[in-house]
Structure formats: C-alpha cells, structure tokens
Amino acid sequence: MSISDQEYEEMKANARKRGRNLITVGLILVVAGLVLLVWGIVDVLNIDIESGLPFLWKMIVGGALSSIGIIPFGVGMYFYMASKMDKIAKFYSRATGPAMRYTTENVTDGFATGLQKHGMSLGGKETIKVKCRNCGYLESEDAEFCSKCGQSI
C-alpha cells in the first residue's frame, strides 16, 4: 500500500504540528516543575522563626513542593525528547544505513556462494549436476572431486 504525495505532505505537516505542540507543552511543564522544585527548596532553606510556622511544617511543605515539581519537569522533558525523536531516528538511519546495506549484500553473497558449493542456487540460477561414477552422488559440474567419496569426477 502506498500513499500519494499529497497524503505524505499532510502527514508530514501533522507530525510537525504535533512536534511543536509537544515542545510547547514540554517546555511549560519543565518551567512549572523547576519553579515548584526551587520554591520547595527555598521554602525548606528559608526558615523564618518569626513567622510562627514550625520547622516540621516548612519541611513537609517544601518537600512536597519539590516532589511535585519533579513530576511535571520529568513529563516535560519526556515530551520535549519525544518531539525530537524523528530527527534522532533520521540521524541514525543515515549513519547506519550504508553499513547495513554493505552487511546485507555481503551476507547474501556469502549465502549464494555457500549454496553454490552444495549445488543449490539463490535467485533462480540453475546449477548443472553430474553423477559421481564411484558412489552416484550428484555433484556440481565444476567439481573436480566428489564431496562424498573423494574420487575424481
């Protein structure tokens, strides 16, 4: 199943729009998380004896704000990285594509050579076989000796 150029361009535009939305939401969550995190840390470190709030209450509130701030920060970073995944995937496909192509070609050539040694073929080439006069084993026509009994053909 293939898609038309117009459908491809629409999909590409939608992906760009989703990426921008992910970046926006991600950055908002990162900033909100950092504000809560810093607010919580400052609240814990800024103990004002004259305010009337006990030390334990400040620790609980500051710790809760810091903990709550980590969640939107992490989610925001996830959204931001998700928006960059297509660029990362393109980079790796460009970087590893030639090596994969080279490896695939060499593996295929190796299989073809191995099959030809045993009288088989890859890709529709016919291999002509001759019968060994000594044991009757079918050997490829270019063999000088039988691979079963070792006699000359």
C-alpha atoms as an extended CHARMM CRD file, in Angstrom:
* protein
*
       153  EXT
         1         1  MET       CA              0.0000000000        0.0000000000        0.0000000000  PROA      1               0.0000000000
         2         2  SER       CA              1.4760000000        3.3190000000       -0.9840000000  PROA      2               0.0000000000
         3         3  ILE       CA              0.3200000000        6.8340000000       -0.2730000000  PROA      3               0.0000000000
         4         4  SER       CA              0.0960000000        9.7960000000       -2.5910000000  PROA      4               0.0000000000
         5         5  ASP       CA              2.4330000000       12.7710000000       -2.3830000000  PROA      5               0.0000000000
         6         6  GLN       CA             -0.4040000000       14.9020000000       -1.0440000000  PROA      6               0.0000000000
         7         7  GLU       CA             -1.1710000000       12.4080000000        1.7470000000  PROA      7               0.0000000000
         8         8  TYR       CA              2.5330000000       12.2470000000        2.5830000000  PROA      8               0.0000000000
         9         9  GLU       CA              2.7970000000       16.0400000000        2.8300000000  PROA      9               0.0000000000
        10        10  GLU       CA             -0.3180000000       16.1500000000        5.0470000000  PROA      10              0.0000000000
        11        11  MET       CA              1.1620000000       13.5030000000        7.3370000000  PROA      11              0.0000000000
        12        12  LYS       CA              4.4280000000       15.4310000000        7.4700000000  PROA      12              0.0000000000
        13        13  ALA       CA              2.6250000000       18.7030000000        8.3220000000  PROA      13              0.0000000000
        14        14  ASN       CA              0.6200000000       16.9540000000       11.0640000000  PROA      14              0.0000000000
        15        15  ALA       CA              3.7960000000       15.4570000000       12.5090000000  PROA      15              0.0000000000
        16        16  ARG       CA              5.4370000000       18.9080000000       12.5540000000  PROA      16              0.0000000000
        17        17  LYS       CA              2.3770000000       20.3560000000       14.3020000000  PROA      17              0.0000000000
        18        18  ARG       CA              2.4030000000       17.5560000000       16.9020000000  PROA      18              0.0000000000
        19        19  GLY       CA              6.1090000000       18.1530000000       17.4200000000  PROA      19              0.0000000000
        20        20  ARG       CA              5.5850000000       21.8720000000       18.0420000000  PROA      20              0.0000000000
        21        21  ASN       CA              2.7370000000       21.0960000000       20.4680000000  PROA      21              0.0000000000
        22        22  LEU       CA              4.9170000000       18.5950000000       22.3360000000  PROA      22              0.0000000000
        23        23  ILE       CA              7.7410000000       21.1280000000       22.5900000000  PROA      23              0.0000000000
        24        24  THR       CA              5.3810000000       23.8280000000       23.8780000000  PROA      24              0.0000000000
        25        25  VAL       CA              3.7020000000       21.6250000000       26.4810000000  PROA      25              0.0000000000
        26        26  GLY       CA              7.0400000000       20.1080000000       27.4200000000  PROA      26              0.0000000000
        27        27  LEU       CA              8.7190000000       23.4570000000       27.9990000000  PROA      27              0.0000000000
        28        28  ILE       CA              5.7500000000       24.7620000000       30.0190000000  PROA      28              0.0000000000
        29        29  LEU       CA              5.8650000000       21.6530000000       32.2200000000  PROA      29              0.0000000000
        30        30  VAL       CA              9.6440000000       21.9320000000       32.6160000000  PROA      30              0.0000000000
        31        31  VAL       CA              9.3830000000       25.5620000000       33.7340000000  PROA      31              0.0000000000
        32        32  ALA       CA              6.4760000000       24.8030000000       36.0850000000  PROA      32              0.0000000000
        33        33  GLY       CA              8.3600000000       21.8620000000       37.5430000000  PROA      33              0.0000000000
        34        34  LEU       CA             11.5080000000       23.9160000000       38.0580000000  PROA      34              0.0000000000
        35        35  VAL       CA              9.5230000000       26.7120000000       39.7410000000  PROA      35              0.0000000000
        36        36  LEU       CA              7.9020000000       24.2450000000       42.1480000000  PROA      36              0.0000000000
        37        37  LEU       CA             11.1980000000       22.4940000000       42.7660000000  PROA      37              0.0000000000
        38        38  VAL       CA             13.0690000000       25.7130000000       43.5030000000  PROA      38              0.0000000000
        39        39  TRP       CA             10.1610000000       27.0740000000       45.5500000000  PROA      39              0.0000000000
        40        40  GLY       CA             10.1660000000       23.9280000000       47.6720000000  PROA      40              0.0000000000
        41        41  ILE       CA             13.9310000000       24.0190000000       48.2100000000  PROA      41              0.0000000000
        42        42  VAL       CA             13.8880000000       27.7300000000       49.0780000000  PROA      42              0.0000000000
        43        43  ASP       CA             10.9620000000       27.1400000000       51.4350000000  PROA      43              0.0000000000
        44        44  VAL       CA             12.9190000000       24.4620000000       53.2730000000  PROA      44              0.0000000000
        45        45  LEU       CA             16.1130000000       26.5020000000       53.4200000000  PROA      45              0.0000000000
        46        46  ASN       CA             14.4030000000       29.7850000000       54.3500000000  PROA      46              0.0000000000
        47        47  ILE       CA             13.1770000000       29.0070000000       57.8320000000  PROA      47              0.0000000000
        48        48  ASP       CA             11.7770000000       32.1140000000       59.4260000000  PROA      48              0.0000000000
        49        49  ILE       CA             11.4470000000       31.7000000000       63.1490000000  PROA      49              0.0000000000
        50        50  GLU       CA              9.2690000000       34.8180000000       63.4860000000  PROA      50              0.0000000000
        51        51  SER       CA              6.6370000000       33.5670000000       61.0050000000  PROA      51              0.0000000000
        52        52  GLY       CA              5.1520000000       31.2280000000       63.5530000000  PROA      52              0.0000000000
        53        53  LEU       CA              5.2930000000       28.1780000000       61.2660000000  PROA      53              0.0000000000
        54        54  PRO       CA              7.0660000000       25.2820000000       62.8870000000  PROA      54              0.0000000000
        55        55  PHE       CA             10.1560000000       23.8450000000       61.3020000000  PROA      55              0.0000000000
        56        56  LEU       CA              8.4940000000       20.4880000000       60.5810000000  PROA      56              0.0000000000
        57        57  TRP       CA              5.6230000000       22.1280000000       58.6830000000  PROA      57              0.0000000000
        58        58  LYS       CA              8.1180000000       24.0330000000       56.4960000000  PROA      58              0.0000000000
        59        59  MET       CA              9.9770000000       20.7970000000       55.7720000000  PROA      59              0.0000000000
        60        60  ILE       CA              6.7600000000       18.9880000000       54.7960000000  PROA      60              0.0000000000
        61        61  VAL       CA              5.5010000000       21.8100000000       52.5460000000  PROA      61              0.0000000000
        62        62  GLY       CA              8.9100000000       22.3670000000       50.9450000000  PROA      62              0.0000000000
        63        63  GLY       CA              9.4670000000       18.6630000000       50.4020000000  PROA      63              0.0000000000
        64        64  ALA       CA              6.0030000000       18.2540000000       48.8700000000  PROA      64              0.0000000000
        65        65  LEU       CA              6.5190000000       21.1980000000       46.5150000000  PROA      65              0.0000000000
        66        66  SER       CA              9.9100000000       19.8240000000       45.4670000000  PROA      66              0.0000000000
        67        67  SER       CA              8.4820000000       16.3510000000       44.9110000000  PROA      67              0.0000000000
        68        68  ILE       CA              5.5090000000       17.6720000000       42.9770000000  PROA      68              0.0000000000
        69        69  GLY       CA              7.8500000000       19.8270000000       40.8800000000  PROA      69              0.0000000000
        70        70  ILE       CA              9.8500000000       16.7980000000       39.7420000000  PROA      70              0.0000000000
        71        71  ILE       CA              6.7880000000       15.2200000000       38.0790000000  PROA      71              0.0000000000
        72        72  PRO       CA              5.9490000000       17.9970000000       35.5730000000  PROA      72              0.0000000000
        73        73  PHE       CA              9.6730000000       18.5010000000       34.9720000000  PROA      73              0.0000000000
        74        74  GLY       CA             10.0970000000       14.8230000000       34.0230000000  PROA      74              0.0000000000
        75        75  VAL       CA              6.9410000000       14.7610000000       31.8910000000  PROA      75              0.0000000000
        76        76  GLY       CA              8.0040000000       17.9820000000       30.1780000000  PROA      76              0.0000000000
        77        77  MET       CA             11.4440000000       16.5790000000       29.3780000000  PROA      77              0.0000000000
        78        78  TYR       CA              9.7820000000       13.4230000000       28.0120000000  PROA      78              0.0000000000
        79        79  PHE       CA              7.5160000000       15.4920000000       25.7440000000  PROA      79              0.0000000000
        80        80  TYR       CA             10.4460000000       17.5890000000       24.5850000000  PROA      80              0.0000000000
        81        81  MET       CA             12.5330000000       14.4900000000       23.7470000000  PROA      81              0.0000000000
        82        82  ALA       CA              9.5490000000       12.8490000000       22.0260000000  PROA      82              0.0000000000
        83        83  SER       CA              9.3210000000       15.8480000000       19.7220000000  PROA      83              0.0000000000
        84        84  LYS       CA             12.9620000000       15.3060000000       18.7180000000  PROA      84              0.0000000000
        85        85  MET       CA             12.7420000000       11.5460000000       18.0540000000  PROA      85              0.0000000000
        86        86  ASP       CA             12.1630000000       11.8980000000       14.3050000000  PROA      86              0.0000000000
        87        87  LYS       CA             15.4170000000       13.8630000000       13.9630000000  PROA      87              0.0000000000
        88        88  ILE       CA             17.2920000000       11.3210000000       16.0660000000  PROA      88              0.0000000000
        89        89  ALA       CA             15.8690000000        8.4450000000       14.0050000000  PROA      89              0.0000000000
        90        90  LYS       CA             16.8220000000       10.1800000000       10.7380000000  PROA      90              0.0000000000
        91        91  PHE       CA             20.3640000000       10.7250000000       12.0120000000  PROA      91              0.0000000000
        92        92  TYR       CA             20.8130000000        7.0620000000       12.9490000000  PROA      92              0.0000000000
        93        93  SER       CA             19.2860000000        5.8150000000        9.7100000000  PROA      93              0.0000000000
        94        94  ARG       CA             21.6940000000        7.9830000000        7.7200000000  PROA      94              0.0000000000
        95        95  ALA       CA             24.6110000000        6.9280000000        9.8940000000  PROA      95              0.0000000000
        96        96  THR       CA             23.9040000000        3.1950000000        9.8930000000  PROA      96              0.0000000000
        97        97  GLY       CA             22.1780000000        2.7670000000        6.5170000000  PROA      97              0.0000000000
        98        98  PRO       CA             25.3290000000        2.2940000000        4.3900000000  PROA      98              0.0000000000
        99        99  ALA       CA             26.8000000000       -0.1900000000        6.8780000000  PROA      99              0.0000000000
       100       100  MET       CA             23.5600000000       -2.1950000000        6.9440000000  PROA      100             0.0000000000
       101       101  ARG       CA             23.3980000000       -2.2270000000        3.1570000000  PROA      101             0.0000000000
       102       102  TYR       CA             27.0540000000       -3.3940000000        2.9280000000  PROA      102             0.0000000000
       103       103  THR       CA             26.4640000000       -6.0970000000        5.5460000000  PROA      103             0.0000000000
       104       104  THR       CA             23.2900000000       -7.3280000000        3.8750000000  PROA      104             0.0000000000
       105       105  GLU       CA             24.9460000000       -7.5230000000        0.4650000000  PROA      105             0.0000000000
       106       106  ASN       CA             27.9120000000       -9.4700000000        1.8500000000  PROA      106             0.0000000000
       107       107  VAL       CA             25.7360000000      -11.8710000000        3.8170000000  PROA      107             0.0000000000
       108       108  THR       CA             23.6230000000      -12.5220000000        0.7130000000  PROA      108             0.0000000000
       109       109  ASP       CA             26.7410000000      -13.0870000000       -1.3760000000  PROA      109             0.0000000000
       110       110  GLY       CA             28.0460000000      -15.4740000000        1.2840000000  PROA      110             0.0000000000
       111       111  PHE       CA             24.8150000000      -17.4680000000        1.2680000000  PROA      111             0.0000000000
       112       112  ALA       CA             24.8370000000      -17.6180000000       -2.5210000000  PROA      112             0.0000000000
       113       113  THR       CA             28.4420000000      -18.8660000000       -2.5590000000  PROA      113             0.0000000000
       114       114  GLY       CA             27.6950000000      -21.4630000000        0.1160000000  PROA      114             0.0000000000
       115       115  LEU       CA             24.6250000000      -22.7010000000       -1.7390000000  PROA      115             0.0000000000
       116       116  GLN       CA             26.5420000000      -22.9440000000       -4.9970000000  PROA      116             0.0000000000
       117       117  LYS       CA             29.1860000000      -25.1080000000       -3.3170000000  PROA      117             0.0000000000
       118       118  HSD       CA             26.4280000000      -27.5950000000       -2.4900000000  PROA      118             0.0000000000
       119       119  GLY       CA             24.7710000000      -27.4920000000       -5.8810000000  PROA      119             0.0000000000
       120       120  MET       CA             21.9580000000      -25.1770000000       -4.9180000000  PROA      120             0.0000000000
       121       121  SER       CA             21.2510000000      -21.6940000000       -6.0940000000  PROA      121             0.0000000000
       122       122  LEU       CA             19.8830000000      -18.4040000000       -4.8920000000  PROA      122             0.0000000000
       123       123  GLY       CA             17.9170000000      -16.2690000000       -7.2910000000  PROA      123             0.0000000000
       124       124  GLY       CA             16.8890000000      -18.7670000000       -9.9370000000  PROA      124             0.0000000000
       125       125  LYS       CA             20.2900000000      -19.7480000000      -11.3890000000  PROA      125             0.0000000000
       126       126  GLU       CA             20.2870000000      -23.3850000000      -12.3410000000  PROA      126             0.0000000000
       127       127  THR       CA             23.2250000000      -25.4930000000      -11.3180000000  PROA      127             0.0000000000
       128       128  ILE       CA             24.0040000000      -28.4520000000      -13.5250000000  PROA      128             0.0000000000
       129       129  LYS       CA             24.8890000000      -31.6050000000      -11.6280000000  PROA      129             0.0000000000
       130       130  VAL       CA             26.8330000000      -34.6550000000      -12.6410000000  PROA      130             0.0000000000
       131       131  LYS       CA             26.6850000000      -38.0930000000      -11.0970000000  PROA      131             0.0000000000
       132       132  CYS       CA             29.8080000000      -39.4930000000       -9.4480000000  PROA      132             0.0000000000
       133       133  ARG       CA             30.8770000000      -42.7020000000      -11.2190000000  PROA      133             0.0000000000
       134       134  ASN       CA             32.0550000000      -44.2370000000       -7.9740000000  PROA      134             0.0000000000
       135       135  CYS       CA             29.2070000000      -43.5650000000       -5.4610000000  PROA      135             0.0000000000
       136       136  GLY       CA             26.4100000000      -41.9530000000       -7.5070000000  PROA      136             0.0000000000
       137       137  TYR       CA             26.3680000000      -38.6850000000       -5.5380000000  PROA      137             0.0000000000
       138       138  LEU       CA             25.1200000000      -35.6700000000       -7.5130000000  PROA      138             0.0000000000
       139       139  GLU       CA             27.8940000000      -33.0750000000       -7.6560000000  PROA      139             0.0000000000
       140       140  SER       CA             28.0370000000      -29.6790000000       -9.3790000000  PROA      140             0.0000000000
       141       141  GLU       CA             29.5300000000      -29.7690000000      -12.8570000000  PROA      141             0.0000000000
       142       142  ASP       CA             32.5590000000      -27.6550000000      -11.9820000000  PROA      142             0.0000000000
       143       143  ALA       CA             33.6850000000      -30.0100000000       -9.1690000000  PROA      143             0.0000000000
       144       144  GLU       CA             36.8630000000      -31.9600000000       -9.7790000000  PROA      144             0.0000000000
       145       145  PHE       CA             36.3270000000      -34.4130000000       -6.9140000000  PROA      145             0.0000000000
       146       146  CYS       CA             33.2210000000      -35.8900000000       -5.3330000000  PROA      146             0.0000000000
       147       147  SER       CA             32.4620000000      -34.2540000000       -1.9870000000  PROA      147             0.0000000000
       148       148  LYS       CA             31.0800000000      -37.5850000000       -0.6610000000  PROA      148             0.0000000000
       149       149  CYS       CA             33.6730000000      -40.1840000000       -1.6170000000  PROA      149             0.0000000000
       150       150  GLY       CA             36.6230000000      -38.0130000000       -2.7560000000  PROA      150             0.0000000000
       151       151  GLN       CA             37.1000000000      -39.7430000000       -6.1460000000  PROA      151             0.0000000000
       152       152  SER       CA             37.7980000000      -37.6330000000       -9.2390000000  PROA      152             0.0000000000
       153       153  ILE       CA             34.7860000000      -36.9210000000      -11.4090000000  PROA      153             0.0000000000
